[in-house]
Amino acid sequence: MNFPATRAEALARLDAFLPLAGRAYAANRNKDAGPGAQGSTSGLSPAIRRRLLSEAEVAGRVQRAHGFVAGEKFIQEVCWRTYWVGWLEQRPQLWARYAADVERLESALAENKALARRHAEAVAGATGIDCFDAWAQELVATGWLHNHARMNFASIWIFTLQLPWQLGAAFFYTHLLDACPASNTLSWRWVAGLQTVGKHYLARPDIIRANSGGRFDVRAPLARDAAPLPADGMPQLVPLRAAERAEPGLRTGLFVTTADLSLERQPLPKLVAVAATTRIGGAPSPLKRAYAETALADGLARAAAHAGVEPERLDEEAAVAAVRGWAARHGLAQVVTGEAAVGPVADRLEALRAGLAADGVRLVRLRRDWDALAWPMATKGFFGFKAGLPRLLAAD
Ligand SMILES: Cc1cc2nc3c(=O)[nH]c(=O)nc-3n(C[C@H](O)[C@H](O)[C@H](O)COP(=O)(O)OP(=O)(O)OC[C@H]3O[C@@H](n4cnc5c(N)ncnc54)[C@H](O)[C@@H]3O)c2cc1C
């Protein structure tokens, strides 16, 4: 499967997948015939993650094509992403804790040779567990894994190989084209039994064989009776940050990030300048960096065309200083940008807010209506959240 990196390509993929997004998806979505095979799922996650397409438009198209009942399974999966994002938004401490754990565990690898060897075998796909090794290599080679592969890979990593879940999540985060702080971290926690306390996911050879089109024997023994990881303490719910609004009449520029790459479809004030930094952030694999670069260039070009101005790329090394310089050059009083949920982009936006404020310029993070409605519903389990889906879809 290749992954659409521009909005035009993502719309074409959605069109092509639409006939399969109803009952066929519900019946076949767990089947993973492997890289290069005709997919049973859309392959849209890298595009949705960066909002080349929004959840609202994808779910809306499927509902219109199939109706809610036949389209429900696909719509629900799209909404799992919204749910995870809204949930983490209200427990940002978990992301901070995960990031600190990864740093600590990566240092531990330098000192603990046995752990380092087991970790190196896992990420190289050299454990002797056929399915796991193939998935590790597929992830590095393509930047993507089917959901079924992700669940079983994570389970084998945690319970059979007994490696720290945080290092597995970090391996995914480096390579996945769709790497999402919420979906990735919380799915790993769910497999480990930390998210729904006491409930974990144990990989089973018969299920892996059945869902992988006969590609794997799975003869190596997998952990069968492992207990969930011990609870690590759920942080307190933090109230959502208030949504921010652009002030009309101010001289305004648009700053584009990879958090939202179809901003021109949102209500925007009149724009006099549109820019992005070349900085992608983190330590992504070359494939993930290249994907994000193409998507960012596409989103920036569309936003600039919408505003009728030239797109500007700002200096990567001095991100905050470069944006301040850009705002000063255009005499901006306000910079609007897409909302970024908990993660590296949100952290950089807060650093930018402080820098711009020193020059008397406001930063406004524009939250989409979909998020504004959905996030407050993501306080408990998905089943409660799911009950609100018809309301969410009707509001779009
Ligand atoms: C351990 C683990 C880590 C994961 N990490 C990520 C991640 O970093 N980013 C990410 O977008 N998804 C993640 N997922 C969820 C899921 O595996 C992918 O979204 C899905 O495989 C993408 O393929 P697709 O686009 O063909 O999905 P489709 O089946 O076509 O679904 C349509 C869309 O719904 C969303 N979606 C589907 N399944 C899920 C799910 N279980 N949870 C959340 N959203 C979902 C995606 O945006 C997807 O594009 C993870 C799952 C697991 C088990």
The ligand as a Gaussian input file, in Angstrom:
#p B3LYP/6-31G(d) Opt

LIG

0 1
 C       -0.168000      -0.438000      19.337000
 C       -0.961000       0.444000      18.390000
 C       -0.448000       1.665000      18.006000
 C       -1.189000       2.500000      17.150000
 N       -0.663000       3.728000      16.792000
 C       -1.378000       4.562000      16.002000
 C       -0.865000       5.843000      15.648000
 O        0.211000       6.254000      16.066000
 N       -1.628000       6.607000      14.809000
 C       -2.836000       6.211000      14.319000
 O       -3.481000       6.959000      13.562000
 N       -3.355000       5.003000      14.686000
 C       -2.667000       4.174000      15.483000
 N       -3.190000       2.942000      15.813000
 C       -4.559000       2.605000      15.389000
 C       -4.691000       1.830000      14.062000
 O       -3.844000       0.716000      14.064000
 C       -4.410000       2.671000      12.821000
 O       -5.110000       3.884000      12.871000
 C       -4.887000       1.924000      11.571000
 O       -4.200000       0.692000      11.467000
 C       -4.658000       2.768000      10.351000
 O       -4.939000       2.052000       9.187000
 P       -6.059000       2.529000       8.181000
 O       -5.880000       3.973000       7.877000
 O       -6.050000       1.589000       7.033000
 O       -7.348000       2.335000       9.069000
 P       -8.894000       2.102000       8.694000
 O       -9.271000       0.777000       9.246000
 O       -9.159000       2.369000       7.275000
 O       -9.632000       3.174000       9.624000
 C       -9.926000       4.515000       9.174000
 C       -9.279000       5.496000      10.116000
 O       -9.757000       5.343000      11.447000
 C       -8.703000       5.587000      12.386000
 N       -8.486000       4.344000      13.153000
 C       -8.686000       3.080000      12.729000
 N       -8.468000       2.194000      13.708000
 C       -8.103000       2.908000      14.793000
 C       -7.746000       2.578000      16.131000
 N       -7.747000       1.311000      16.566000
 N       -7.414000       3.572000      16.977000
 C       -7.418000       4.870000      16.563000
 N       -7.762000       5.250000      15.317000
 C       -8.093000       4.289000      14.444000
 C       -7.477000       5.992000      11.574000
 O       -7.421000       7.394000      11.478000
 C       -7.767000       5.340000      10.231000
 O       -7.122000       5.943000       9.147000
 C       -2.463000       2.089000      16.682000
 C       -2.972000       0.842000      17.091000
 C       -2.231000       0.032000      17.918000
 C       -2.803000      -1.305000      18.332000

